[in-house]
Amino acid sequence: MTTRIAQQAGALPTWATWVSYAVAVLCLAGFWSGGMASVAFALWLIGAVIGVLHTARRHTG
């Protein structure tokens, strides 16, 4: 839900929104994913932070 709000506000790129849904499914199936959920979440988090910072820089100047 938070990801969708951030995307509607223009803070996240579209790819980050769709990848977050896949990461959420992996996290929900964490026991069966063999640790991939943690790796996927970490990579998504880094990408989302870079996307938000890029958007903020574009809007401020």
PDBQT receptor file of N, H, CA, C and O in Angstrom, charges set to zero:
ATOM      1  N   MET A   1       0.824  -1.190   0.000  1.00  0.00    +0.000 N 
ATOM      2  CA  MET A   1       0.000   0.000   0.000  1.00  0.00    +0.000 C 
ATOM      3  C   MET A   1       0.868   1.254   0.000  1.00  0.00    +0.000 C 
ATOM      4  O   MET A   1       0.595   2.201  -0.736  1.00  0.00    +0.000 OA
ATOM      5  N   THR A   2       1.889   1.259   0.807  1.00  0.00    +0.000 N 
ATOM      6  H   THR A   2       2.111   0.489   1.405  1.00  0.00    +0.000 HD
ATOM      7  CA  THR A   2       2.778   2.424   0.864  1.00  0.00    +0.000 C 
ATOM      8  C   THR A   2       3.457   2.653  -0.474  1.00  0.00    +0.000 C 
ATOM      9  O   THR A   2       3.630   3.795  -0.899  1.00  0.00    +0.000 OA
ATOM     10  N   THR A   3       3.841   1.572  -1.138  1.00  0.00    +0.000 N 
ATOM     11  H   THR A   3       3.700   0.644  -0.792  1.00  0.00    +0.000 HD
ATOM     12  CA  THR A   3       4.495   1.690  -2.442  1.00  0.00    +0.000 C 
ATOM     13  C   THR A   3       3.555   2.322  -3.451  1.00  0.00    +0.000 C 
ATOM     14  O   THR A   3       3.973   3.159  -4.250  1.00  0.00    +0.000 OA
ATOM     15  N   ARG A   4       2.310   1.934  -3.422  1.00  0.00    +0.000 N 
ATOM     16  H   ARG A   4       1.970   1.253  -2.772  1.00  0.00    +0.000 HD
ATOM     17  CA  ARG A   4       1.326   2.491  -4.364  1.00  0.00    +0.000 C 
ATOM     18  C   ARG A   4       1.131   3.990  -4.125  1.00  0.00    +0.000 C 
ATOM     19  O   ARG A   4       1.020   4.765  -5.075  1.00  0.00    +0.000 OA
ATOM     20  N   ILE A   5       1.089   4.387  -2.869  1.00  0.00    +0.000 N 
ATOM     21  H   ILE A   5       1.179   3.758  -2.097  1.00  0.00    +0.000 HD
ATOM     22  CA  ILE A   5       0.945   5.813  -2.540  1.00  0.00    +0.000 C 
ATOM     23  C   ILE A   5       2.167   6.586  -3.019  1.00  0.00    +0.000 C 
ATOM     24  O   ILE A   5       2.039   7.675  -3.578  1.00  0.00    +0.000 OA
ATOM     25  N   ALA A   6       3.351   6.023  -2.799  1.00  0.00    +0.000 N 
ATOM     26  H   ALA A   6       3.455   5.139  -2.345  1.00  0.00    +0.000 HD
ATOM     27  CA  ALA A   6       4.590   6.682  -3.240  1.00  0.00    +0.000 C 
ATOM     28  C   ALA A   6       4.633   6.804  -4.758  1.00  0.00    +0.000 C 
ATOM     29  O   ALA A   6       5.125   7.803  -5.284  1.00  0.00    +0.000 OA
ATOM     30  N   GLN A   7       4.124   5.802  -5.465  1.00  0.00    +0.000 N 
ATOM     31  H   GLN A   7       3.724   4.991  -5.037  1.00  0.00    +0.000 HD
ATOM     32  CA  GLN A   7       4.110   5.875  -6.920  1.00  0.00    +0.000 C 
ATOM     33  C   GLN A   7       3.118   6.925  -7.409  1.00  0.00    +0.000 C 
ATOM     34  O   GLN A   7       3.416   7.664  -8.347  1.00  0.00    +0.000 OA
ATOM     35  N   GLN A   8       1.944   7.000  -6.786  1.00  0.00    +0.000 N 
ATOM     36  H   GLN A   8       1.702   6.400  -6.024  1.00  0.00    +0.000 HD
ATOM     37  CA  GLN A   8       0.955   8.009  -7.174  1.00  0.00    +0.000 C 
ATOM     38  C   GLN A   8       1.463   9.414  -6.912  1.00  0.00    +0.000 C 
ATOM     39  O   GLN A   8       1.107  10.350  -7.627  1.00  0.00    +0.000 OA
ATOM     40  N   ALA A   9       2.297   9.566  -5.886  1.00  0.00    +0.000 N 
ATOM     41  H   ALA A   9       2.586   8.805  -5.305  1.00  0.00    +0.000 HD
ATOM     42  CA  ALA A   9       2.868  10.874  -5.580  1.00  0.00    +0.000 C 
ATOM     43  C   ALA A   9       4.039  11.215  -6.495  1.00  0.00    +0.000 C 
ATOM     44  O   ALA A   9       4.546  12.336  -6.473  1.00  0.00    +0.000 OA
ATOM     45  N   GLY A  10       4.461  10.249  -7.292  1.00  0.00    +0.000 N 
ATOM     46  H   GLY A  10       4.049   9.338  -7.310  1.00  0.00    +0.000 HD
ATOM     47  CA  GLY A  10       5.570  10.495  -8.210  1.00  0.00    +0.000 C 
ATOM     48  C   GLY A  10       6.932  10.328  -7.564  1.00  0.00    +0.000 C 
ATOM     49  O   GLY A  10       7.939  10.751  -8.132  1.00  0.00    +0.000 OA
ATOM     50  N   ALA A  11       6.982   9.718  -6.383  1.00  0.00    +0.000 N 
ATOM     51  H   ALA A  11       6.164   9.375  -5.921  1.00  0.00    +0.000 HD
ATOM     52  CA  ALA A  11       8.245   9.554  -5.679  1.00  0.00    +0.000 C 
ATOM     53  C   ALA A  11       8.989   8.300  -6.109  1.00  0.00    +0.000 C 
ATOM     54  O   ALA A  11      10.208   8.228  -5.952  1.00  0.00    +0.000 OA
ATOM     55  N   LEU A  12       8.282   7.306  -6.649  1.00  0.00    +0.000 N 
ATOM     56  H   LEU A  12       7.292   7.364  -6.776  1.00  0.00    +0.000 HD
ATOM     57  CA  LEU A  12       8.913   6.063  -7.088  1.00  0.00    +0.000 C 
ATOM     58  C   LEU A  12       8.678   5.855  -8.570  1.00  0.00    +0.000 C 
ATOM     59  O   LEU A  12       7.599   6.151  -9.083  1.00  0.00    +0.000 OA
ATOM     60  N   PRO A  13       9.697   5.341  -9.264  1.00  0.00    +0.000 N 
ATOM     61  CA  PRO A  13       9.481   4.982 -10.665  1.00  0.00    +0.000 C 
ATOM     62  C   PRO A  13       8.540   3.776 -10.782  1.00  0.00    +0.000 C 
ATOM     63  O   PRO A  13       8.357   3.035  -9.816  1.00  0.00    +0.000 OA
ATOM     64  N   THR A  14       7.958   3.585 -11.939  1.00  0.00    +0.000 N 
ATOM     65  H   THR A  14       8.107   4.187 -12.724  1.00  0.00    +0.000 HD
ATOM     66  CA  THR A  14       7.007   2.500 -12.150  1.00  0.00    +0.000 C 
ATOM     67  C   THR A  14       7.638   1.135 -11.905  1.00  0.00    +0.000 C 
ATOM     68  O   THR A  14       6.995   0.250 -11.342  1.00  0.00    +0.000 OA
ATOM     69  N   TRP A  15       8.902   0.954 -12.326  1.00  0.00    +0.000 N 
ATOM     70  H   TRP A  15       9.425   1.674 -12.784  1.00  0.00    +0.000 HD
ATOM     71  CA  TRP A  15       9.543  -0.351 -12.142  1.00  0.00    +0.000 C 
ATOM     72  C   TRP A  15       9.643  -0.711 -10.669  1.00  0.00    +0.000 C 
ATOM     73  O   TRP A  15       9.503  -1.880 -10.311  1.00  0.00    +0.000 OA
ATOM     74  N   ALA A  16       9.883   0.270  -9.810  1.00  0.00    +0.000 N 
ATOM     75  H   ALA A  16       9.997   1.220 -10.101  1.00  0.00    +0.000 HD
ATOM     76  CA  ALA A  16      10.031  -0.003  -8.378  1.00  0.00    +0.000 C 
ATOM     77  C   ALA A  16       8.714  -0.481  -7.778  1.00  0.00    +0.000 C 
ATOM     78  O   ALA A  16       8.703  -1.302  -6.861  1.00  0.00    +0.000 OA
ATOM     79  N   THR A  17       7.618   0.030  -8.293  1.00  0.00    +0.000 N 
ATOM     80  H   THR A  17       7.626   0.697  -9.038  1.00  0.00    +0.000 HD
ATOM     81  CA  THR A  17       6.308  -0.399  -7.809  1.00  0.00    +0.000 C 
ATOM     82  C   THR A  17       6.054  -1.858  -8.145  1.00  0.00    +0.000 C 
ATOM     83  O   THR A  17       5.639  -2.629  -7.280  1.00  0.00    +0.000 OA
ATOM     84  N   TRP A  18       6.296  -2.245  -9.383  1.00  0.00    +0.000 N 
ATOM     85  H   TRP A  18       6.633  -1.619 -10.086  1.00  0.00    +0.000 HD
ATOM     86  CA  TRP A  18       6.038  -3.623  -9.798  1.00  0.00    +0.000 C 
ATOM     87  C   TRP A  18       7.003  -4.598  -9.138  1.00  0.00    +0.000 C 
ATOM     88  O   TRP A  18       6.608  -5.701  -8.762  1.00  0.00    +0.000 OA
ATOM     89  N   VAL A  19       8.246  -4.207  -8.997  1.00  0.00    +0.000 N 
ATOM     90  H   VAL A  19       8.567  -3.310  -9.302  1.00  0.00    +0.000 HD
ATOM     91  CA  VAL A  19       9.217  -5.086  -8.339  1.00  0.00    +0.000 C 
ATOM     92  C   VAL A  19       8.852  -5.253  -6.866  1.00  0.00    +0.000 C 
ATOM     93  O   VAL A  19       9.081  -6.319  -6.295  1.00  0.00    +0.000 OA
ATOM     94  N   SER A  20       8.293  -4.225  -6.248  1.00  0.00    +0.000 N 
ATOM     95  H   SER A  20       8.106  -3.359  -6.713  1.00  0.00    +0.000 HD
ATOM     96  CA  SER A  20       7.928  -4.333  -4.831  1.00  0.00    +0.000 C 
ATOM     97  C   SER A  20       6.852  -5.394  -4.613  1.00  0.00    +0.000 C 
ATOM     98  O   SER A  20       6.841  -6.063  -3.580  1.00  0.00    +0.000 OA
ATOM     99  N   TYR A  21       5.945  -5.551  -5.584  1.00  0.00    +0.000 N 
ATOM    100  H   TYR A  21       5.954  -5.008  -6.424  1.00  0.00    +0.000 HD
ATOM    101  CA  TYR A  21       4.930  -6.596  -5.456  1.00  0.00    +0.000 C 
ATOM    102  C   TYR A  21       5.572  -7.983  -5.487  1.00  0.00    +0.000 C 
ATOM    103  O   TYR A  21       5.187  -8.860  -4.713  1.00  0.00    +0.000 OA
ATOM    104  N   ALA A  22       6.538  -8.184  -6.369  1.00  0.00    +0.000 N 
ATOM    105  H   ALA A  22       6.851  -7.472  -6.998  1.00  0.00    +0.000 HD
ATOM    106  CA  ALA A  22       7.243  -9.464  -6.432  1.00  0.00    +0.000 C 
ATOM    107  C   ALA A  22       8.036  -9.715  -5.152  1.00  0.00    +0.000 C 
ATOM    108  O   ALA A  22       8.067 -10.840  -4.654  1.00  0.00    +0.000 OA
ATOM    109  N   VAL A  23       8.670  -8.686  -4.624  1.00  0.00    +0.000 N 
ATOM    110  H   VAL A  23       8.645  -7.772  -5.029  1.00  0.00    +0.000 HD
ATOM    111  CA  VAL A  23       9.427  -8.821  -3.377  1.00  0.00    +0.000 C 
ATOM    112  C   VAL A  23       8.486  -9.145  -2.219  1.00  0.00    +0.000 C 
ATOM    113  O   VAL A  23       8.830  -9.938  -1.342  1.00  0.00    +0.000 OA
ATOM    114  N   ALA A  24       7.309  -8.540  -2.213  1.00  0.00    +0.000 N 
ATOM    115  H   ALA A  24       7.030  -7.896  -2.925  1.00  0.00    +0.000 HD
ATOM    116  CA  ALA A  24       6.338  -8.828  -1.149  1.00  0.00    +0.000 C 
ATOM    117  C   ALA A  24       5.910 -10.289  -1.178  1.00  0.00    +0.000 C 
ATOM    118  O   ALA A  24       5.769 -10.917  -0.129  1.00  0.00    +0.000 OA
ATOM    119  N   VAL A  25       5.702 -10.830  -2.369  1.00  0.00    +0.000 N 
ATOM    120  H   VAL A  25       5.816 -10.320  -3.222  1.00  0.00    +0.000 HD
ATOM    121  CA  VAL A  25       5.337 -12.241  -2.477  1.00  0.00    +0.000 C 
ATOM    122  C   VAL A  25       6.479 -13.121  -1.982  1.00  0.00    +0.000 C 
ATOM    123  O   VAL A  25       6.245 -14.105  -1.279  1.00  0.00    +0.000 OA
ATOM    124  N   LEU A  26       7.714 -12.774  -2.346  1.00  0.00    +0.000 N 
ATOM    125  H   LEU A  26       7.904 -11.975  -2.917  1.00  0.00    +0.000 HD
ATOM    126  CA  LEU A  26       8.861 -13.537  -1.863  1.00  0.00    +0.000 C 
ATOM    127  C   LEU A  26       8.969 -13.478  -0.342  1.00  0.00    +0.000 C 
ATOM    128  O   LEU A  26       9.272 -14.482   0.303  1.00  0.00    +0.000 OA
ATOM    129  N   CYS A  27       8.724 -12.308   0.223  1.00  0.00    +0.000 N 
ATOM    130  H   CYS A  27       8.478 -11.493  -0.302  1.00  0.00    +0.000 HD
ATOM    131  CA  CYS A  27       8.806 -12.161   1.674  1.00  0.00    +0.000 C 
ATOM    132  C   CYS A  27       7.712 -12.971   2.371  1.00  0.00    +0.000 C 
ATOM    133  O   CYS A  27       7.945 -13.546   3.434  1.00  0.00    +0.000 OA
ATOM    134  N   LEU A  28       6.526 -13.016   1.777  1.00  0.00    +0.000 N 
ATOM    135  H   LEU A  28       6.336 -12.549   0.914  1.00  0.00    +0.000 HD
ATOM    136  CA  LEU A  28       5.450 -13.800   2.365  1.00  0.00    +0.000 C 
ATOM    137  C   LEU A  28       5.754 -15.299   2.302  1.00  0.00    +0.000 C 
ATOM    138  O   LEU A  28       5.327 -16.064   3.167  1.00  0.00    +0.000 OA
ATOM    139  N   ALA A  29       6.485 -15.701   1.284  1.00  0.00    +0.000 N 
ATOM    140  H   ALA A  29       6.832 -15.080   0.581  1.00  0.00    +0.000 HD
ATOM    141  CA  ALA A  29       6.878 -17.098   1.138  1.00  0.00    +0.000 C 
ATOM    142  C   ALA A  29       8.332 -17.277   1.570  1.00  0.00    +0.000 C 
ATOM    143  O   ALA A  29       9.046 -18.118   1.025  1.00  0.00    +0.000 OA
ATOM    144  N   GLY A  30       8.763 -16.497   2.536  1.00  0.00    +0.000 N 
ATOM    145  H   GLY A  30       8.183 -15.814   2.980  1.00  0.00    +0.000 HD
ATOM    146  CA  GLY A  30      10.163 -16.446   2.959  1.00  0.00    +0.000 C 
ATOM    147  C   GLY A  30      10.767 -17.779   3.325  1.00  0.00    +0.000 C 
ATOM    148  O   GLY A  30      11.926 -18.035   2.997  1.00  0.00    +0.000 OA
ATOM    149  N   PHE A  31      10.027 -18.631   3.989  1.00  0.00    +0.000 N 
ATOM    150  H   PHE A  31       9.086 -18.423   4.255  1.00  0.00    +0.000 HD
ATOM    151  CA  PHE A  31      10.566 -19.921   4.405  1.00  0.00    +0.000 C 
ATOM    152  C   PHE A  31      10.940 -20.778   3.198  1.00  0.00    +0.000 C 
ATOM    153  O   PHE A  31      11.936 -21.500   3.231  1.00  0.00    +0.000 OA
ATOM    154  N   TRP A  32      10.139 -20.698   2.132  1.00  0.00    +0.000 N 
ATOM    155  H   TRP A  32       9.329 -20.111   2.105  1.00  0.00    +0.000 HD
ATOM    156  CA  TRP A  32      10.368 -21.533   0.960  1.00  0.00    +0.000 C 
ATOM    157  C   TRP A  32      11.288 -20.869  -0.064  1.00  0.00    +0.000 C 
ATOM    158  O   TRP A  32      11.695 -21.519  -1.028  1.00  0.00    +0.000 OA
ATOM    159  N   SER A  33      11.617 -19.617   0.118  1.00  0.00    +0.000 N 
ATOM    160  H   SER A  33      11.286 -19.089   0.900  1.00  0.00    +0.000 HD
ATOM    161  CA  SER A  33      12.435 -18.941  -0.884  1.00  0.00    +0.000 C 
ATOM    162  C   SER A  33      13.928 -19.143  -0.657  1.00  0.00    +0.000 C 
ATOM    163  O   SER A  33      14.734 -18.719  -1.484  1.00  0.00    +0.000 OA
ATOM    164  N   GLY A  34      14.306 -19.768   0.421  1.00  0.00    +0.000 N 
ATOM    165  H   GLY A  34      13.651 -20.112   1.094  1.00  0.00    +0.000 HD
ATOM    166  CA  GLY A  34      15.712 -20.074   0.655  1.00  0.00    +0.000 C 
ATOM    167  C   GLY A  34      16.583 -18.856   0.863  1.00  0.00    +0.000 C 
ATOM    168  O   GLY A  34      17.750 -18.865   0.472  1.00  0.00    +0.000 OA
ATOM    169  N   GLY A  35      16.054 -17.812   1.463  1.00  0.00    +0.000 N 
ATOM    170  H   GLY A  35      15.106 -17.804   1.781  1.00  0.00    +0.000 HD
ATOM    171  CA  GLY A  35      16.841 -16.613   1.722  1.00  0.00    +0.000 C 
ATOM    172  C   GLY A  35      16.821 -15.589   0.605  1.00  0.00    +0.000 C 
ATOM    173  O   GLY A  35      17.374 -14.499   0.749  1.00  0.00    +0.000 OA
ATOM    174  N   MET A  36      16.186 -15.932  -0.508  1.00  0.00    +0.000 N 
ATOM    175  H   MET A  36      15.737 -16.818  -0.625  1.00  0.00    +0.000 HD
ATOM    176  CA  MET A  36      16.138 -15.001  -1.632  1.00  0.00    +0.000 C 
ATOM    177  C   MET A  36      15.303 -13.765  -1.317  1.00  0.00    +0.000 C 
ATOM    178  O   MET A  36      15.513 -12.705  -1.906  1.00  0.00    +0.000 OA
ATOM    179  N   ALA A  37      14.369 -13.898  -0.404  1.00  0.00    +0.000 N 
ATOM    180  H   ALA A  37      14.198 -14.759   0.074  1.00  0.00    +0.000 HD
ATOM    181  CA  ALA A  37      13.534 -12.748  -0.052  1.00  0.00    +0.000 C 
ATOM    182  C   ALA A  37      14.378 -11.642   0.559  1.00  0.00    +0.000 C 
ATOM    183  O   ALA A  37      14.169 -10.468   0.254  1.00  0.00    +0.000 OA
ATOM    184  N   SER A  38      15.320 -11.994   1.412  1.00  0.00    +0.000 N 
ATOM    185  H   SER A  38      15.490 -12.948   1.660  1.00  0.00    +0.000 HD
ATOM    186  CA  SER A  38      16.169 -10.980   2.031  1.00  0.00    +0.000 C 
ATOM    187  C   SER A  38      17.043 -10.281   1.000  1.00  0.00    +0.000 C 
ATOM    188  O   SER A  38      17.214  -9.063   1.049  1.00  0.00    +0.000 OA
ATOM    189  N   VAL A  39      17.590 -11.042   0.076  1.00  0.00    +0.000 N 
ATOM    190  H   VAL A  39      17.451 -12.031   0.035  1.00  0.00    +0.000 HD
ATOM    191  CA  VAL A  39      18.427 -10.464  -0.985  1.00  0.00    +0.000 C 
ATOM    192  C   VAL A  39      17.586  -9.576  -1.892  1.00  0.00    +0.000 C 
ATOM    193  O   VAL A  39      17.993  -8.466  -2.233  1.00  0.00    +0.000 OA
ATOM    194  N   ALA A  40      16.412 -10.068  -2.282  1.00  0.00    +0.000 N 
ATOM    195  H   ALA A  40      16.081 -10.971  -2.005  1.00  0.00    +0.000 HD
ATOM    196  CA  ALA A  40      15.532  -9.289  -3.156  1.00  0.00    +0.000 C 
ATOM    197  C   ALA A  40      15.088  -8.002  -2.476  1.00  0.00    +0.000 C 
ATOM    198  O   ALA A  40      15.038  -6.948  -3.110  1.00  0.00    +0.000 OA
ATOM    199  N   PHE A  41      14.764  -8.083  -1.182  1.00  0.00    +0.000 N 
ATOM    200  H   PHE A  41      14.805  -8.939  -0.667  1.00  0.00    +0.000 HD
ATOM    201  CA  PHE A  41      14.344  -6.890  -0.465  1.00  0.00    +0.000 C 
ATOM    202  C   PHE A  41      15.479  -5.878  -0.375  1.00  0.00    +0.000 C 
ATOM    203  O   PHE A  41      15.263  -4.681  -0.569  1.00  0.00    +0.000 OA
ATOM    204  N   ALA A  42      16.678  -6.349  -0.084  1.00  0.00    +0.000 N 
ATOM    205  H   ALA A  42      16.853  -7.321   0.074  1.00  0.00    +0.000 HD
ATOM    206  CA  ALA A  42      17.829  -5.438   0.018  1.00  0.00    +0.000 C 
ATOM    207  C   ALA A  42      18.102  -4.751  -1.318  1.00  0.00    +0.000 C 
ATOM    208  O   ALA A  42      18.346  -3.545  -1.358  1.00  0.00    +0.000 OA
ATOM    209  N   LEU A  43      18.062  -5.512  -2.412  1.00  0.00    +0.000 N 
ATOM    210  H   LEU A  43      17.863  -6.492  -2.380  1.00  0.00    +0.000 HD
ATOM    211  CA  LEU A  43      18.290  -4.916  -3.733  1.00  0.00    +0.000 C 
ATOM    212  C   LEU A  43      17.187  -3.936  -4.100  1.00  0.00    +0.000 C 
ATOM    213  O   LEU A  43      17.452  -2.867  -4.650  1.00  0.00    +0.000 OA
ATOM    214  N   TRP A  44      15.935  -4.311  -3.790  1.00  0.00    +0.000 N 
ATOM    215  H   TRP A  44      15.719  -5.180  -3.344  1.00  0.00    +0.000 HD
ATOM    216  CA  TRP A  44      14.828  -3.401  -4.080  1.00  0.00    +0.000 C 
ATOM    217  C   TRP A  44      14.963  -2.118  -3.260  1.00  0.00    +0.000 C 
ATOM    218  O   TRP A  44      14.738  -1.023  -3.774  1.00  0.00    +0.000 OA
ATOM    219  N   LEU A  45      15.327  -2.255  -2.000  1.00  0.00    +0.000 N 
ATOM    220  H   LEU A  45      15.510  -3.145  -1.582  1.00  0.00    +0.000 HD
ATOM    221  CA  LEU A  45      15.462  -1.092  -1.131  1.00  0.00    +0.000 C 
ATOM    222  C   LEU A  45      16.524  -0.133  -1.650  1.00  0.00    +0.000 C 
ATOM    223  O   LEU A  45      16.306   1.078  -1.684  1.00  0.00    +0.000 OA
ATOM    224  N   ILE A  46      17.660  -0.662  -2.051  1.00  0.00    +0.000 N 
ATOM    225  H   ILE A  46      17.837  -1.645  -2.024  1.00  0.00    +0.000 HD
ATOM    226  CA  ILE A  46      18.722   0.181  -2.608  1.00  0.00    +0.000 C 
ATOM    227  C   ILE A  46      18.231   0.879  -3.871  1.00  0.00    +0.000 C 
ATOM    228  O   ILE A  46      18.448   2.079  -4.041  1.00  0.00    +0.000 OA
ATOM    229  N   GLY A  47      17.573   0.140  -4.751  1.00  0.00    +0.000 N 
ATOM    230  H   GLY A  47      17.396  -0.834  -4.612  1.00  0.00    +0.000 HD
ATOM    231  CA  GLY A  47      17.055   0.736  -5.983  1.00  0.00    +0.000 C 
ATOM    232  C   GLY A  47      15.986   1.781  -5.724  1.00  0.00    +0.000 C 
ATOM    233  O   GLY A  47      15.956   2.819  -6.384  1.00  0.00    +0.000 OA
ATOM    234  N   ALA A  48      15.106   1.511  -4.766  1.00  0.00    +0.000 N 
ATOM    235  H   ALA A  48      15.130   0.667  -4.230  1.00  0.00    +0.000 HD
ATOM    236  CA  ALA A  48      14.041   2.468  -4.451  1.00  0.00    +0.000 C 
ATOM    237  C   ALA A  48      14.610   3.746  -3.853  1.00  0.00    +0.000 C 
ATOM    238  O   ALA A  48      14.144   4.841  -4.171  1.00  0.00    +0.000 OA
ATOM    239  N   VAL A  49      15.609   3.619  -2.993  1.00  0.00    +0.000 N 
ATOM    240  H   VAL A  49      15.988   2.731  -2.735  1.00  0.00    +0.000 HD
ATOM    241  CA  VAL A  49      16.232   4.813  -2.409  1.00  0.00    +0.000 C 
ATOM    242  C   VAL A  49      16.908   5.639  -3.495  1.00  0.00    +0.000 C 
ATOM    243  O   VAL A  49      16.789   6.864  -3.506  1.00  0.00    +0.000 OA
ATOM    244  N   ILE A  50      17.613   4.985  -4.401  1.00  0.00    +0.000 N 
ATOM    245  H   ILE A  50      17.710   3.990  -4.392  1.00  0.00    +0.000 HD
ATOM    246  CA  ILE A  50      18.242   5.713  -5.510  1.00  0.00    +0.000 C 
ATOM    247  C   ILE A  50      17.181   6.395  -6.371  1.00  0.00    +0.000 C 
ATOM    248  O   ILE A  50      17.366   7.535  -6.797  1.00  0.00    +0.000 OA
ATOM    249  N   GLY A  51      16.071   5.703  -6.629  1.00  0.00    +0.000 N 
ATOM    250  H   GLY A  51      15.921   4.777  -6.283  1.00  0.00    +0.000 HD
ATOM    251  CA  GLY A  51      14.990   6.299  -7.415  1.00  0.00    +0.000 C 
ATOM    252  C   GLY A  51      14.373   7.501  -6.741  1.00  0.00    +0.000 C 
ATOM    253  O   GLY A  51      14.099   8.506  -7.396  1.00  0.00    +0.000 OA
ATOM    254  N   VAL A  52      14.150   7.417  -5.438  1.00  0.00    +0.000 N 
ATOM    255  H   VAL A  52      14.373   6.600  -4.905  1.00  0.00    +0.000 HD
ATOM    256  CA  VAL A  52      13.569   8.541  -4.699  1.00  0.00    +0.000 C 
ATOM    257  C   VAL A  52      14.535   9.715  -4.674  1.00  0.00    +0.000 C 
ATOM    258  O   VAL A  52      14.124  10.860  -4.861  1.00  0.00    +0.000 OA
ATOM    259  N   LEU A  53      15.821   9.442  -4.445  1.00  0.00    +0.000 N 
ATOM    260  H   LEU A  53      16.155   8.512  -4.293  1.00  0.00    +0.000 HD
ATOM    261  CA  LEU A  53      16.810  10.525  -4.433  1.00  0.00    +0.000 C 
ATOM    262  C   LEU A  53      16.930  11.178  -5.805  1.00  0.00    +0.000 C 
ATOM    263  O   LEU A  53      17.081  12.395  -5.905  1.00  0.00    +0.000 OA
ATOM    264  N   HIS A  54      16.865  10.382  -6.845  1.00  0.00    +0.000 N 
ATOM    265  H   HIS A  54      16.742   9.393  -6.764  1.00  0.00    +0.000 HD
ATOM    266  CA  HIS A  54      16.924  10.934  -8.211  1.00  0.00    +0.000 C 
ATOM    267  C   HIS A  54      15.711  11.813  -8.483  1.00  0.00    +0.000 C 
ATOM    268  O   HIS A  54      15.843  12.892  -9.061  1.00  0.00    +0.000 OA
ATOM    269  N   THR A  55      14.536  11.362  -8.071  1.00  0.00    +0.000 N 
ATOM    270  H   THR A  55      14.429  10.486  -7.601  1.00  0.00    +0.000 HD
ATOM    271  CA  THR A  55      13.326  12.156  -8.250  1.00  0.00    +0.000 C 
ATOM    272  C   THR A  55      13.393  13.449  -7.445  1.00  0.00    +0.000 C 
ATOM    273  O   THR A  55      13.006  14.511  -7.934  1.00  0.00    +0.000 OA
ATOM    274  N   ALA A  56      13.882  13.359  -6.213  1.00  0.00    +0.000 N 
ATOM    275  H   ALA A  56      14.195  12.497  -5.815  1.00  0.00    +0.000 HD
ATOM    276  CA  ALA A  56      14.001  14.560  -5.375  1.00  0.00    +0.000 C 
ATOM    277  C   ALA A  56      14.966  15.565  -5.987  1.00  0.00    +0.000 C 
ATOM    278  O   ALA A  56      14.704  16.767  -5.981  1.00  0.00    +0.000 OA
ATOM    279  N   ARG A  57      16.067  15.080  -6.507  1.00  0.00    +0.000 N 
ATOM    280  H   ARG A  57      16.280  14.103  -6.512  1.00  0.00    +0.000 HD
ATOM    281  CA  ARG A  57      17.045  15.986  -7.139  1.00  0.00    +0.000 C 
ATOM    282  C   ARG A  57      16.452  16.649  -8.363  1.00  0.00    +0.000 C 
ATOM    283  O   ARG A  57      16.706  17.827  -8.615  1.00  0.00    +0.000 OA
ATOM    284  N   ARG A  58      15.663  15.905  -9.129  1.00  0.00    +0.000 N 
ATOM    285  H   ARG A  58      15.457  14.949  -8.924  1.00  0.00    +0.000 HD
ATOM    286  CA  ARG A  58      15.055  16.455 -10.338  1.00  0.00    +0.000 C 
ATOM    287  C   ARG A  58      14.046  17.549  -9.994  1.00  0.00    +0.000 C 
ATOM    288  O   ARG A  58      13.923  18.533 -10.723  1.00  0.00    +0.000 OA
ATOM    289  N   HIS A  59      13.318  17.378  -8.877  1.00  0.00    +0.000 N 
ATOM    290  H   HIS A  59      13.418  16.578  -8.284  1.00  0.00    +0.000 HD
ATOM    291  CA  HIS A  59      12.285  18.347  -8.517  1.00  0.00    +0.000 C 
ATOM    292  C   HIS A  59      12.845  19.569  -7.784  1.00  0.00    +0.000 C 
ATOM    293  O   HIS A  59      12.199  20.617  -7.750  1.00  0.00    +0.000 OA
ATOM    294  N   THR A  60      14.036  19.445  -7.199  1.00  0.00    +0.000 N 
ATOM    295  H   THR A  60      14.560  18.594  -7.226  1.00  0.00    +0.000 HD
ATOM    296  CA  THR A  60      14.575  20.583  -6.447  1.00  0.00    +0.000 C 
ATOM    297  C   THR A  60      15.567  21.400  -7.243  1.00  0.00    +0.000 C 
ATOM    298  O   THR A  60      15.939  22.502  -6.840  1.00  0.00    +0.000 OA
ATOM    299  N   GLY A  61      15.987  20.878  -8.346  1.00  0.00    +0.000 N 
ATOM    300  H   GLY A  61      15.685  19.983  -8.674  1.00  0.00    +0.000 HD
ATOM    301  CA  GLY A  61      16.841  21.783  -9.001  1.00  0.00    +0.000 C 
ATOM    302  C   GLY A  61      17.742  21.419 -10.037  1.00  0.00    +0.000 C 
ATOM    303  O   GLY A  61      18.457  22.273 -10.562  1.00  0.00    +0.000 OA
TER     304      GLY A  61
